[in-house]
Amino acid sequence: LECDLATNLVGQPLVRQQVMKGVREFLENQNPVKPLVMSFHGSTGTGKTYVSSMLIRYLFQGGLQSPYVHHFSPIVHFPHAEHIEQYKESLKRWIQGNLTNCGRSAFLFDEMDKMHPGLIDVIMPFLGPSWVVYGTNYRKAIFIFISNAGGEQINDVTLALWRARKDREEITLQDLEPAISKAVFENPQSGFWKSGIINEHLIDFVVPFLPLKHHHVKQCIVSELIQQGLEVRPGVVQEVADSIPYFPEEEKLFSSTGCKTVASRISFFF
């Protein structure tokens, strides 16, 4: 996993460091005091879904198709605000049933910024240190929250640090945490708003994904061409990279869509 992250995840030194620290410490501990809870934050196309699926692929046979990996999307699974009580009950039963079946289960919650406030607290008892029910130890589970919330603030801080001549590799969690906290945990529109998960400090690792620069996008394009079995032509790489919008307006420094649209843009050239 560490090698794969180093080779294939572009422009995210902080992510590699945080994810490996979290996973290594958790798996080396035979008796963890609580489940591993990680929260991924950043703009579209910066690698959040990519890293979570990579992580699952190394931990579970069959990866995301494993019967012990459970994927939730608020838009798909919890679309109607008026059914919130019903959702709470079914989510609680679903998690409890699957953890009773396998204490090493993993739960991925996509688009946490679109989760109805209050719904996330249903899973709170499963995340803490005291949750042992029906003789089953739930402390070996993994929960990953994925969210675009905080992306704008991460981008602003990264841009300010770039202007202050601070190298990307030197950016620390301490540089970004206050901005993420304000945007995600103190925002009434967020699924984490007034959540006990925050008040009880149940998230072990907040993982910020930085915006990607032009040369990172080019790396993504080369990887995608190789993956599709296509010839890597420098001219095509440059054209695809140039066709993506960048911000801010003056410097055109960071990709507005990260690497998300790379695959679809390549198809125009072949």
N, C-alpha and C positions, 0 to 999 in steps of 0.2 A: 504493500500500500504506500509506504513512504517513498519508494523508488518511483512508483507510478505517479504520485502527486508531484514529485520533483521533475519528472520528465514531461508530463502532459498537462499539468495545471499551470496556465501562464499568468504571470504577473501577480501572484498571490502568496508572497512569502509568509505573511502573518497567518493566513489560513492553514498553510502546511504545518506551521509551528503549533498552532492551537489544536487542530484536529489530531495530529499525532500525539501530542501531550495528553489530550483527553482520552483517546482510545487506548494508548499504551498503559496509562495508569489504571484505567478501568479494567482492562482485560488481565493485567498482571495480578490484580487483587482477587483472591479466591472468595473473599467475603466482603464485597462492597457494602458500604453503609446505606447507599441509595442508588437508584438507577442513574445511568449517564444521561444527562439532559444538555443538549447543545442547541443553540439558537443562531441560525445563519441569517445575516442581514446584508443587503446590498442591492444595487440596481440590476435591471434586466440584463441577462447575458454575461454576468461576471463569474459564473461557475457554481452557483449554490446547488442547483439540481444535479449538476455534473458530479460534484464532490460527494453529495449524499448517496447517489447511485453507485459511485465508485466504492465508497465505504461499505455499503451493503453487499456489493459484489464480492468483496474480500472476506466479509464476515459470515455470509450465508450462502450455502450451496444453492444455486439457482438464482442468486441475487434478488432482484425485485420480484421475481416470480415465486420465491420461496413461500411456503404456507405460513412461515413465522415472521414475515415482513408485511406490515399493514400500512397502507397509504391512504391518507385522507385529504380531500380538497373541499374547502367550505362551499365553493360554487356547485360542486357535484353532489356532495353528501349533506350539506346543511344550507340549502338555498333560500328557505323562507323564514324570515324573522318571526313570523307568527307561530311557527312550530317549534320554537326554541326549547320548550319544556320537554317535548317529545324527543328532540335531538339529544338533549342532556341524558335522558334515560337510556336511549339506545346506545349512545357513545360509551356510557359507563359500563353497560352490560357487555358491549363488544370488547372493550379493553380487558375487563375482568375475566371474561370467558377465554380470551386468547392467552392471557398471562397464566391462567390456571392450566391451560393446555401446554404451554411452554414458557417458562420463566425467562428464557433468553430471547424473547420476542423483540422486534424493533417496530417502532411506530413513527411514521413520517407524516408531519402535518404541513401541507403545502399552503402557500399564500395566507400565512397567519394574519397578515394585515386585513384580510377580508373576513376573518372569523368574527362571528357575532360576539360582542363583549359579554362576558358572563359564561359563555359556553366552555371556554378553556378551563375554567375552575373545576369542571367535572372531573378532569384528569388529575387535578392537584393531589388528591390522596395517594395516587399511584407513584408520585414523583418523590415523596418524602422518605425519611429513614424508617418510619414505623410501620410501613404497610406490609404486614404478613397476615394473610387471610386464608382460611381453610387449609392451614398447614403448608401453603405455597409461599415461597420466597420470591417476591416481585422485585427484589433489589438488583437483579442482573439484567433487567430490561434496558433498552436504549430508546430514547425519545429525541427526535430531531425536528425542530421547528424551522421552517423556511419562510422568509419574508422579504418583500421589497421595501418594507418600512425602514426608514433610516438611511436608505440609499442616497437620497439627495444630500443629507447631512454628511454622510461619509465622503461623498464627492466634493462637497464644499471644503471640508477639512483637508482632504488630500490635495486639492487645488491650492489652498492657502499654504500648505507645507511645501508644495512644489515651488511656489513663488518665493518662499523663504529659503529656497535652495536645500531643502531637506530631501535626501535620497529616499526613494520608495522603500528600500530595504531597511531603512532606519525608523520607519513609522511603527509606533508601538500601539498596543491596545489602549494604553493610558491616553494617547493622543485622541482616540476615537470614541472611547466609552461615554464621556459626557454627552456628546452629540447624539449617539444612538439612544441613550437613556431618555433624553428629552423627546426625541421623535417617536420612540416606540412605546416606552413604558409610561410616559406622562401625557400621552395623546388620547383624548376621549374617543377618537375614531378607531383606535387600535384594538385588536383582539386581546391585547395584554392590559388594556386600561383597567386600573384598580384591581388587577388580578392578584389573588393570593400567591400565585407562583412567583411574582416579583417581590411581594412583601415578605415572603418566607425564604427568599433567596434560593429557590429550587433550581434555577438554571446554573449549571456548572461552568459552561463555556459560551460566552457571547462571541461569535466569530464574524468579524467584518470583512466583506469582500470589496476590494478597492476598484475604482473605475479603471478600464483598460485603455492603454495608449495605442497609438498607431502601430508600433512594432509588435505589440502583443497580438493585435488583430491579425497581422501578417503571419504570426506563428500559428494562429488558429486556422488560417486559410491553408497553409502548408499541410497541417495535420489532416484537415478535411479532404484535401486533394489526395493525399496518400491513402486515407481510409477508403475513398471512393475508387481507388485504383487509377487515378487520373495523373497525367504528366504535370509535374511541378514546373510551370513556366514563370520566371520572374515577372514578366510583363503582365500576366494574368493576375498573379498575386498582388502586384501593385494596383492594377485597375480595380480589383474587387475591394481592396482596402480603401482606395480613394472614393469608392461609390457609397461608403458608409458615412452617415452624418457624425460630426464631431462637435464637442463643446469645450469651453465657452466660445462665443462668437469670435472674439479677438484671436485667442491662441489656437483654437481648434485642437485641443490637446487630448481629450478623452472621447472614446466612442460612445455615442448616445444609446446604442443597443448592445454594447459589449461585443460578444462573438455570436449573439443569438441568430442574426440573419445571414451569417456567413454561408451556410449550406445552400440556402435558397438563392443567394446571389451568384454562387459559383455556377449554378445551372444555366445562367444566362450566357456563359462563356463557352459552354460545351454542347 
